[in-house]
Amino acid sequence: MSHTSHIVKRAGHTEPYDSKKVYAAVFAACLAVREPAGSAELVADKVMKDVNHWIQKKHEVTANDIRRQAAKHLKAYNQDAAHMLLHHRIVW
């Protein structure tokens, strides 16, 4: 990433973007809907890369923006996990 994107958290403070949090949230959502661990790792990696690509063009986004983007990409692999990610506070 050529610049640091800042995430606006619900409480109003900002923090640098951390792709590991996206990976962890997607992985947890996959496991929560009984996706096998190996498959969950692959899906989490793909979704994380998709979100990383999307966020490169942004300077500041909200945590909910990231959650929606991750769920959008996750839906292509597992609709139930995408629903879990979007509607339940897993890691973010």
Biopython code that builds the backbone (N, CA, C, O; Angstrom):
import numpy as np
from Bio.PDB.StructureBuilder import StructureBuilder

atoms = [
    (1, "MET", "N", (0.843, -1.168, 0.000)),
    (1, "MET", "CA", (0.000, 0.000, 0.000)),
    (1, "MET", "C", (0.894, 1.238, 0.000)),
    (1, "MET", "O", (1.865, 1.299, 0.754)),
    (2, "SER", "N", (0.582, 2.199, -0.818)),
    (2, "SER", "CA", (1.439, 3.359, -0.953)),
    (2, "SER", "C", (1.203, 4.413, 0.124)),
    (2, "SER", "O", (2.091, 5.229, 0.372)),
    (3, "HIS", "N", (0.063, 4.423, 0.759)),
    (3, "HIS", "CA", (-0.205, 5.365, 1.839)),
    (3, "HIS", "C", (-1.013, 4.662, 2.916)),
    (3, "HIS", "O", (-1.593, 3.600, 2.686)),
    (4, "THR", "N", (-1.043, 5.259, 4.075)),
    (4, "THR", "CA", (-1.774, 4.663, 5.177)),
    (4, "THR", "C", (-3.203, 5.166, 5.172)),
    (4, "THR", "O", (-3.447, 6.372, 5.218)),
    (5, "SER", "N", (-4.132, 4.252, 5.116)),
    (5, "SER", "CA", (-5.531, 4.615, 5.245)),
    (5, "SER", "C", (-5.878, 4.634, 6.720)),
    (5, "SER", "O", (-5.377, 3.828, 7.504)),
    (6, "HIS", "N", (-6.735, 5.556, 7.081)),
    (6, "HIS", "CA", (-7.157, 5.660, 8.471)),
    (6, "HIS", "C", (-8.594, 5.197, 8.600)),
    (6, "HIS", "O", (-9.444, 5.497, 7.762)),
    (7, "ILE", "N", (-8.842, 4.467, 9.657)),
    (7, "ILE", "CA", (-10.156, 3.915, 9.923)),
    (7, "ILE", "C", (-10.804, 4.744, 11.016)),
    (7, "ILE", "O", (-10.226, 4.934, 12.086)),
    (8, "VAL", "N", (-11.999, 5.236, 10.746)),
    (8, "VAL", "CA", (-12.759, 5.956, 11.754)),
    (8, "VAL", "C", (-13.603, 4.927, 12.495)),
    (8, "VAL", "O", (-14.476, 4.285, 11.912)),
    (9, "LYS", "N", (-13.331, 4.782, 13.772)),
    (9, "LYS", "CA", (-14.017, 3.800, 14.598)),
    (9, "LYS", "C", (-15.344, 4.376, 15.090)),
    (9, "LYS", "O", (-15.569, 5.583, 15.009)),
    (10, "ARG", "N", (-16.218, 3.511, 15.600)),
    (10, "ARG", "CA", (-17.533, 3.950, 16.072)),
    (10, "ARG", "C", (-17.440, 5.021, 17.154)),
    (10, "ARG", "O", (-18.289, 5.911, 17.213)),
    (11, "ALA", "N", (-16.441, 4.951, 17.996)),
    (11, "ALA", "CA", (-16.288, 5.930, 19.081)),
    (11, "ALA", "C", (-15.772, 7.274, 18.569)),
    (11, "ALA", "O", (-15.719, 8.247, 19.322)),
    (12, "GLY", "N", (-15.388, 7.333, 17.276)),
    (12, "GLY", "CA", (-14.958, 8.585, 16.688)),
    (12, "GLY", "C", (-13.457, 8.743, 16.527)),
    (12, "GLY", "O", (-13.011, 9.634, 15.804)),
    (13, "HIS", "N", (-12.670, 7.905, 17.177)),
    (13, "HIS", "CA", (-11.217, 8.007, 17.020)),
    (13, "HIS", "C", (-10.791, 7.312, 15.727)),
    (13, "HIS", "O", (-11.566, 6.566, 15.128)),
    (14, "THR", "N", (-9.560, 7.562, 15.307)),
    (14, "THR", "CA", (-9.052, 6.905, 14.100)),
    (14, "THR", "C", (-7.868, 6.022, 14.460)),
    (14, "THR", "O", (-7.188, 6.224, 15.466)),
    (15, "GLU", "N", (-7.653, 5.053, 13.613)),
    (15, "GLU", "CA", (-6.479, 4.192, 13.753)),
    (15, "GLU", "C", (-6.063, 3.738, 12.363)),
    (15, "GLU", "O", (-6.885, 3.731, 11.446)),
    (16, "PRO", "N", (-4.809, 3.360, 12.194)),
    (16, "PRO", "CA", (-4.352, 2.891, 10.881)),
    (16, "PRO", "C", (-5.067, 1.597, 10.479)),
    (16, "PRO", "O", (-5.435, 0.787, 11.329)),
    (17, "TYR", "N", (-5.254, 1.423, 9.186)),
    (17, "TYR", "CA", (-5.852, 0.200, 8.656)),
    (17, "TYR", "C", (-4.953, -0.988, 8.960)),
    (17, "TYR", "O", (-3.735, -0.917, 8.800)),
    (18, "ASP", "N", (-5.563, -2.075, 9.400)),
    (18, "ASP", "CA", (-4.827, -3.307, 9.706)),
    (18, "ASP", "C", (-5.514, -4.461, 8.984)),
    (18, "ASP", "O", (-6.581, -4.914, 9.399)),
    (19, "SER", "N", (-4.898, -4.933, 7.903)),
    (19, "SER", "CA", (-5.513, -5.993, 7.103)),
    (19, "SER", "C", (-5.664, -7.295, 7.887)),
    (19, "SER", "O", (-6.512, -8.122, 7.553)),
    (20, "LYS", "N", (-4.851, -7.483, 8.925)),
    (20, "LYS", "CA", (-4.971, -8.704, 9.733)),
    (20, "LYS", "C", (-6.320, -8.765, 10.442)),
    (20, "LYS", "O", (-6.831, -9.854, 10.702)),
    (21, "LYS", "N", (-6.901, -7.612, 10.755)),
    (21, "LYS", "CA", (-8.217, -7.594, 11.393)),
    (21, "LYS", "C", (-9.297, -8.052, 10.415)),
    (21, "LYS", "O", (-10.239, -8.742, 10.803)),
    (22, "VAL", "N", (-9.157, -7.666, 9.148)),
    (22, "VAL", "CA", (-10.103, -8.115, 8.127)),
    (22, "VAL", "C", (-10.000, -9.630, 7.986)),
    (22, "VAL", "O", (-11.010, -10.333, 7.982)),
    (23, "TYR", "N", (-8.773, -10.122, 7.870)),
    (23, "TYR", "CA", (-8.549, -11.562, 7.759)),
    (23, "TYR", "C", (-9.185, -12.286, 8.945)),
    (23, "TYR", "O", (-9.915, -13.259, 8.761)),
    (24, "ALA", "N", (-8.908, -11.813, 10.158)),
    (24, "ALA", "CA", (-9.410, -12.474, 11.369)),
    (24, "ALA", "C", (-10.933, -12.473, 11.423)),
    (24, "ALA", "O", (-11.539, -13.472, 11.811)),
    (25, "ALA", "N", (-11.550, -11.370, 11.040)),
    (25, "ALA", "CA", (-13.011, -11.279, 11.077)),
    (25, "ALA", "C", (-13.645, -12.223, 10.059)),
    (25, "ALA", "O", (-14.621, -12.906, 10.366)),
    (26, "VAL", "N", (-13.095, -12.260, 8.860)),
    (26, "VAL", "CA", (-13.632, -13.146, 7.817)),
    (26, "VAL", "C", (-13.409, -14.604, 8.210)),
    (26, "VAL", "O", (-14.304, -15.435, 8.055)),
    (27, "PHE", "N", (-12.234, -14.909, 8.711)),
    (27, "PHE", "CA", (-11.933, -16.273, 9.162)),
    (27, "PHE", "C", (-12.908, -16.700, 10.260)),
    (27, "PHE", "O", (-13.442, -17.809, 10.217)),
    (28, "ALA", "N", (-13.142, -15.830, 11.239)),
    (28, "ALA", "CA", (-14.059, -16.135, 12.338)),
    (28, "ALA", "C", (-15.486, -16.317, 11.832)),
    (28, "ALA", "O", (-16.201, -17.205, 12.296)),
    (29, "ALA", "N", (-15.898, -15.488, 10.889)),
    (29, "ALA", "CA", (-17.249, -15.616, 10.329)),
    (29, "ALA", "C", (-17.404, -16.943, 9.603)),
    (29, "ALA", "O", (-18.443, -17.595, 9.710)),
    (30, "CYS", "N", (-16.382, -17.344, 8.869)),
    (30, "CYS", "CA", (-16.425, -18.629, 8.165)),
    (30, "CYS", "C", (-16.511, -19.789, 9.151)),
    (30, "CYS", "O", (-17.308, -20.708, 8.964)),
    (31, "LEU", "N", (-15.702, -19.748, 10.188)),
    (31, "LEU", "CA", (-15.740, -20.816, 11.188)),
    (31, "LEU", "C", (-17.082, -20.851, 11.902)),
    (31, "LEU", "O", (-17.576, -21.924, 12.249)),
    (32, "ALA", "N", (-17.672, -19.680, 12.122)),
    (32, "ALA", "CA", (-18.960, -19.605, 12.825)),
    (32, "ALA", "C", (-20.080, -20.299, 12.055)),
    (32, "ALA", "O", (-21.059, -20.747, 12.652)),
    (33, "VAL", "N", (-19.941, -20.389, 10.738)),
    (33, "VAL", "CA", (-20.958, -21.075, 9.931)),
    (33, "VAL", "C", (-20.459, -22.444, 9.467)),
    (33, "VAL", "O", (-20.944, -23.006, 8.486)),
    (34, "ARG", "N", (-19.488, -22.953, 10.195)),
    (34, "ARG", "CA", (-18.965, -24.309, 10.011)),
    (34, "ARG", "C", (-18.220, -24.551, 8.696)),
    (34, "ARG", "O", (-18.230, -25.658, 8.158)),
    (35, "GLU", "N", (-17.585, -23.516, 8.196)),
    (35, "GLU", "CA", (-16.691, -23.664, 7.039)),
    (35, "GLU", "C", (-15.437, -24.380, 7.556)),
    (35, "GLU", "O", (-14.930, -24.012, 8.616)),
    (36, "PRO", "N", (-14.923, -25.385, 6.847)),
    (36, "PRO", "CA", (-13.699, -26.046, 7.300)),
    (36, "PRO", "C", (-12.542, -25.044, 7.420)),
    (36, "PRO", "O", (-12.451, -24.103, 6.632)),
    (37, "ALA", "N", (-11.676, -25.245, 8.389)),
    (37, "ALA", "CA", (-10.601, -24.293, 8.699)),
    (37, "ALA", "C", (-9.719, -23.994, 7.485)),
    (37, "ALA", "O", (-9.380, -22.835, 7.245)),
    (38, "GLY", "N", (-9.352, -25.000, 6.733)),
    (38, "GLY", "CA", (-8.501, -24.783, 5.559)),
    (38, "GLY", "C", (-9.181, -23.912, 4.521)),
    (38, "GLY", "O", (-8.556, -23.019, 3.948)),
    (39, "SER", "N", (-10.442, -24.164, 4.280)),
    (39, "SER", "CA", (-11.215, -23.359, 3.339)),
    (39, "SER", "C", (-11.405, -21.947, 3.873)),
    (39, "SER", "O", (-11.335, -20.979, 3.116)),
    (40, "ALA", "N", (-11.646, -21.825, 5.180)),
    (40, "ALA", "CA", (-11.825, -20.509, 5.806)),
    (40, "ALA", "C", (-10.563, -19.670, 5.656)),
    (40, "ALA", "O", (-10.648, -18.461, 5.442)),
    (41, "GLU", "N", (-9.397, -20.294, 5.765)),
    (41, "GLU", "CA", (-8.131, -19.572, 5.589)),
    (41, "GLU", "C", (-7.996, -19.033, 4.171)),
    (41, "GLU", "O", (-7.603, -17.884, 3.973)),
    (42, "LEU", "N", (-8.322, -19.860, 3.192)),
    (42, "LEU", "CA", (-8.223, -19.433, 1.796)),
    (42, "LEU", "C", (-9.189, -18.296, 1.488)),
    (42, "LEU", "O", (-8.825, -17.321, 0.830)),
    (43, "VAL", "N", (-10.413, -18.426, 1.964)),
    (43, "VAL", "CA", (-11.429, -17.403, 1.735)),
    (43, "VAL", "C", (-11.026, -16.107, 2.429)),
    (43, "VAL", "O", (-11.128, -15.031, 1.839)),
    (44, "ALA", "N", (-10.570, -16.200, 3.670)),
    (44, "ALA", "CA", (-10.158, -15.005, 4.415)),
    (44, "ALA", "C", (-9.021, -14.290, 3.697)),
    (44, "ALA", "O", (-9.000, -13.061, 3.639)),
    (45, "ASP", "N", (-8.083, -15.042, 3.154)),
    (45, "ASP", "CA", (-6.969, -14.440, 2.434)),
    (45, "ASP", "C", (-7.450, -13.721, 1.174)),
    (45, "ASP", "O", (-7.005, -12.610, 0.886)),
    (46, "LYS", "N", (-8.351, -14.348, 0.427)),
    (46, "LYS", "CA", (-8.874, -13.734, -0.798)),
    (46, "LYS", "C", (-9.648, -12.456, -0.481)),
    (46, "LYS", "O", (-9.459, -11.432, -1.139)),
    (47, "VAL", "N", (-10.510, -12.516, 0.516)),
    (47, "VAL", "CA", (-11.317, -11.348, 0.883)),
    (47, "VAL", "C", (-10.415, -10.230, 1.392)),
    (47, "VAL", "O", (-10.616, -9.067, 1.043)),
    (48, "MET", "N", (-9.427, -10.569, 2.210)),
    (48, "MET", "CA", (-8.490, -9.569, 2.717)),
    (48, "MET", "C", (-7.791, -8.854, 1.555)),
    (48, "MET", "O", (-7.664, -7.630, 1.569)),
    (49, "LYS", "N", (-7.340, -9.609, 0.554)),
    (49, "LYS", "CA", (-6.679, -9.009, -0.603)),
    (49, "LYS", "C", (-7.624, -8.109, -1.384)),
    (49, "LYS", "O", (-7.219, -7.050, -1.863)),
    (50, "ASP", "N", (-8.889, -8.524, -1.516)),
    (50, "ASP", "CA", (-9.889, -7.690, -2.207)),
    (50, "ASP", "C", (-10.106, -6.376, -1.459)),
    (50, "ASP", "O", (-10.165, -5.312, -2.076)),
    (51, "VAL", "N", (-10.223, -6.446, -0.144)),
    (51, "VAL", "CA", (-10.415, -5.240, 0.663)),
    (51, "VAL", "C", (-9.166, -4.369, 0.609)),
    (51, "VAL", "O", (-9.269, -3.146, 0.523)),
    (52, "ASN", "N", (-7.993, -4.984, 0.659)),
    (52, "ASN", "CA", (-6.744, -4.217, 0.552)),
    (52, "ASN", "C", (-6.693, -3.430, -0.750)),
    (52, "ASN", "O", (-6.287, -2.268, -0.768)),
    (53, "HIS", "N", (-7.105, -4.068, -1.833)),
    (53, "HIS", "CA", (-7.117, -3.407, -3.133)),
    (53, "HIS", "C", (-8.099, -2.232, -3.120)),
    (53, "HIS", "O", (-7.781, -1.149, -3.612)),
    (54, "TRP", "N", (-9.284, -2.445, -2.561)),
    (54, "TRP", "CA", (-10.303, -1.395, -2.492)),
    (54, "TRP", "C", (-9.826, -0.212, -1.653)),
    (54, "TRP", "O", (-10.025, 0.944, -2.026)),
    (55, "ILE", "N", (-9.196, -0.511, -0.522)),
    (55, "ILE", "CA", (-8.833, 0.551, 0.413)),
    (55, "ILE", "C", (-7.631, 1.376, -0.060)),
    (55, "ILE", "O", (-7.412, 2.480, 0.438)),
    (56, "GLN", "N", (-6.862, 0.865, -0.998)),
    (56, "GLN", "CA", (-5.699, 1.604, -1.510)),
    (56, "GLN", "C", (-6.077, 2.967, -2.063)),
    (56, "GLN", "O", (-5.277, 3.903, -2.021)),
    (57, "LYS", "N", (-7.294, 3.083, -2.581)),
    (57, "LYS", "CA", (-7.738, 4.334, -3.187)),
    (57, "LYS", "C", (-8.351, 5.282, -2.163)),
    (57, "LYS", "O", (-8.753, 6.393, -2.510)),
    (58, "LYS", "N", (-8.424, 4.860, -0.921)),
    (58, "LYS", "CA", (-9.088, 5.640, 0.128)),
    (58, "LYS", "C", (-8.065, 6.215, 1.093)),
    (58, "LYS", "O", (-7.012, 5.622, 1.325)),
    (59, "HIS", "N", (-8.380, 7.363, 1.646)),
    (59, "HIS", "CA", (-7.531, 7.918, 2.704)),
    (59, "HIS", "C", (-8.152, 7.643, 4.070)),
    (59, "HIS", "O", (-7.453, 7.337, 5.036)),
    (60, "GLU", "N", (-9.482, 7.757, 4.132)),
    (60, "GLU", "CA", (-10.165, 7.559, 5.400)),
    (60, "GLU", "C", (-11.506, 6.890, 5.139)),
    (60, "GLU", "O", (-12.276, 7.335, 4.288)),
    (61, "VAL", "N", (-11.778, 5.834, 5.867)),
    (61, "VAL", "CA", (-13.052, 5.119, 5.760)),
    (61, "VAL", "C", (-13.496, 4.747, 7.174)),
    (61, "VAL", "O", (-12.716, 4.821, 8.123)),
    (62, "THR", "N", (-14.743, 4.353, 7.296)),
    (62, "THR", "CA", (-15.216, 3.907, 8.602)),
    (62, "THR", "C", (-15.031, 2.397, 8.716)),
    (62, "THR", "O", (-14.874, 1.694, 7.718)),
    (63, "ALA", "N", (-15.054, 1.926, 9.935)),
    (63, "ALA", "CA", (-14.979, 0.483, 10.165)),
    (63, "ALA", "C", (-16.162, -0.208, 9.492)),
    (63, "ALA", "O", (-16.022, -1.320, 8.983)),
    (64, "ASN", "N", (-17.328, 0.443, 9.485)),
    (64, "ASN", "CA", (-18.495, -0.146, 8.825)),
    (64, "ASN", "C", (-18.324, -0.223, 7.314)),
    (64, "ASN", "O", (-18.821, -1.157, 6.685)),
    (65, "ASP", "N", (-17.624, 0.752, 6.721)),
    (65, "ASP", "CA", (-17.334, 0.687, 5.282)),
    (65, "ASP", "C", (-16.518, -0.571, 4.980)),
    (65, "ASP", "O", (-16.785, -1.284, 4.013)),
    (66, "ILE", "N", (-15.536, -0.823, 5.812)),
    (66, "ILE", "CA", (-14.686, -2.003, 5.616)),
    (66, "ILE", "C", (-15.490, -3.274, 5.816)),
    (66, "ILE", "O", (-15.355, -4.227, 5.048)),
    (67, "ARG", "N", (-16.322, -3.290, 6.839)),
    (67, "ARG", "CA", (-17.168, -4.461, 7.103)),
    (67, "ARG", "C", (-18.065, -4.750, 5.902)),
    (67, "ARG", "O", (-18.199, -5.903, 5.490)),
    (68, "ARG", "N", (-18.678, -3.710, 5.340)),
    (68, "ARG", "CA", (-19.562, -3.911, 4.178)),
    (68, "ARG", "C", (-18.796, -4.416, 2.968)),
    (68, "ARG", "O", (-19.275, -5.298, 2.256)),
    (69, "GLN", "N", (-17.602, -3.862, 2.725)),
    (69, "GLN", "CA", (-16.784, -4.321, 1.598)),
    (69, "GLN", "C", (-16.379, -5.781, 1.782)),
    (69, "GLN", "O", (-16.454, -6.575, 0.845)),
    (70, "ALA", "N", (-15.954, -6.127, 2.989)),
    (70, "ALA", "CA", (-15.550, -7.509, 3.260)),
    (70, "ALA", "C", (-16.732, -8.454, 3.068)),
    (70, "ALA", "O", (-16.583, -9.523, 2.475)),
    (71, "ALA", "N", (-17.902, -8.065, 3.564)),
    (71, "ALA", "CA", (-19.094, -8.916, 3.424)),
    (71, "ALA", "C", (-19.485, -9.055, 1.956)),
    (71, "ALA", "O", (-19.895, -10.132, 1.522)),
    (72, "LYS", "N", (-19.361, -7.985, 1.200)),
    (72, "LYS", "CA", (-19.675, -8.016, -0.233)),
    (72, "LYS", "C", (-18.795, -9.046, -0.947)),
    (72, "LYS", "O", (-19.288, -9.840, -1.748)),
    (73, "HIS", "N", (-17.506, -9.029, -0.655)),
    (73, "HIS", "CA", (-16.598, -9.979, -1.296)),
    (73, "HIS", "C", (-16.780, -11.387, -0.740)),
    (73, "HIS", "O", (-16.681, -12.364, -1.483)),
    (74, "LEU", "N", (-17.042, -11.497, 0.537)),
    (74, "LEU", "CA", (-17.242, -12.806, 1.167)),
    (74, "LEU", "C", (-18.483, -13.499, 0.628)),
    (74, "LEU", "O", (-18.519, -14.727, 0.539)),
    (75, "LYS", "N", (-19.490, -12.732, 0.271)),
    (75, "LYS", "CA", (-20.755, -13.298, -0.227)),
    (75, "LYS", "C", (-20.536, -14.206, -1.432)),
    (75, "LYS", "O", (-21.285, -15.162, -1.632)),
    (76, "ALA", "N", (-19.514, -13.915, -2.236)),
    (76, "ALA", "CA", (-19.219, -14.747, -3.412)),
    (76, "ALA", "C", (-18.760, -16.147, -3.017)),
    (76, "ALA", "O", (-18.880, -17.086, -3.804)),
    (77, "TYR", "N", (-18.235, -16.289, -1.803)),
    (77, "TYR", "CA", (-17.711, -17.576, -1.341)),
    (77, "TYR", "C", (-18.653, -18.275, -0.367)),
    (77, "TYR", "O", (-18.788, -19.498, -0.394)),
    (78, "ASN", "N", (-19.299, -17.499, 0.488)),
    (78, "ASN", "CA", (-20.155, -18.097, 1.516)),
    (78, "ASN", "C", (-21.157, -17.044, 1.988)),
    (78, "ASN", "O", (-20.808, -16.138, 2.746)),
    (79, "GLN", "N", (-22.403, -17.173, 1.533)),
    (79, "GLN", "CA", (-23.429, -16.188, 1.864)),
    (79, "GLN", "C", (-23.733, -16.153, 3.358)),
    (79, "GLN", "O", (-23.969, -15.084, 3.920)),
    (80, "ASP", "N", (-23.727, -17.318, 4.001)),
    (80, "ASP", "CA", (-24.018, -17.359, 5.438)),
    (80, "ASP", "C", (-22.929, -16.644, 6.239)),
    (80, "ASP", "O", (-23.228, -15.919, 7.187)),
    (81, "ALA", "N", (-21.683, -16.847, 5.862)),
    (81, "ALA", "CA", (-20.569, -16.182, 6.547)),
    (81, "ALA", "C", (-20.633, -14.672, 6.312)),
    (81, "ALA", "O", (-20.340, -13.889, 7.216)),
    (82, "ALA", "N", (-21.016, -14.267, 5.106)),
    (82, "ALA", "CA", (-21.146, -12.837, 4.797)),
    (82, "ALA", "C", (-22.225, -12.208, 5.682)),
    (82, "ALA", "O", (-22.048, -11.104, 6.199)),
    (83, "HIS", "N", (-23.325, -12.908, 5.848)),
    (83, "HIS", "CA", (-24.396, -12.426, 6.725)),
    (83, "HIS", "C", (-23.894, -12.310, 8.166)),
    (83, "HIS", "O", (-24.171, -11.325, 8.852)),
    (84, "MET", "N", (-23.167, -13.309, 8.606)),
    (84, "MET", "CA", (-22.609, -13.309, 9.965)),
    (84, "MET", "C", (-21.672, -12.110, 10.150)),
    (84, "MET", "O", (-21.741, -11.415, 11.164)),
    (85, "LEU", "N", (-20.809, -11.874, 9.179)),
    (85, "LEU", "CA", (-19.854, -10.775, 9.260)),
    (85, "LEU", "C", (-20.563, -9.424, 9.294)),
    (85, "LEU", "O", (-20.168, -8.524, 10.035)),
    (86, "LEU", "N", (-21.595, -9.294, 8.500)),
    (86, "LEU", "CA", (-22.286, -8.020, 8.377)),
    (86, "LEU", "C", (-23.161, -7.699, 9.590)),
    (86, "LEU", "O", (-23.301, -6.535, 9.966)),
    (87, "HIS", "N", (-23.739, -8.712, 10.188)),
    (87, "HIS", "CA", (-24.755, -8.459, 11.222)),
    (87, "HIS", "C", (-24.339, -8.805, 12.646)),
    (87, "HIS", "O", (-25.111, -8.591, 13.581)),
    (88, "HIS", "N", (-23.147, -9.328, 12.824)),
    (88, "HIS", "CA", (-22.685, -9.683, 14.170)),
    (88, "HIS", "C", (-21.300, -9.091, 14.390)),
    (88, "HIS", "O", (-20.468, -9.095, 13.482)),
    (89, "ARG", "N", (-21.056, -8.594, 15.563)),
    (89, "ARG", "CA", (-19.750, -8.001, 15.884)),
    (89, "ARG", "C", (-18.779, -9.134, 16.187)),
    (89, "ARG", "O", (-18.806, -9.696, 17.282)),
    (90, "ILE", "N", (-17.930, -9.472, 15.239)),
    (90, "ILE", "CA", (-17.011, -10.594, 15.434)),
    (90, "ILE", "C", (-15.650, -10.112, 15.921)),
    (90, "ILE", "O", (-15.215, -10.509, 17.003)),
    (91, "VAL", "N", (-14.972, -9.274, 15.158)),
    (91, "VAL", "CA", (-13.641, -8.826, 15.541)),
    (91, "VAL", "C", (-13.556, -7.312, 15.553)),
    (91, "VAL", "O", (-12.947, -6.735, 16.453)),
    (92, "TRP", "N", (-14.149, -6.666, 14.580)),
    (92, "TRP", "CA", (-13.998, -5.229, 14.405)),
    (92, "TRP", "C", (-14.147, -4.492, 15.691)),
    (92, "TRP", "O", (-14.047, -3.266, 15.715)),
]
sb = StructureBuilder()
sb.init_structure("model")
sb.init_model(0)
sb.init_chain("A")
sb.init_seg("    ")
for serial, (resi, resn, name, xyz) in enumerate(atoms, 1):
    if name == "N":
        sb.init_residue(resn, " ", resi, " ")
    sb.init_atom(name, np.array(xyz, "f"), 0.0, 1.0, " ", f" {name:<3s}", serial, name[0])
structure = sb.get_structure()
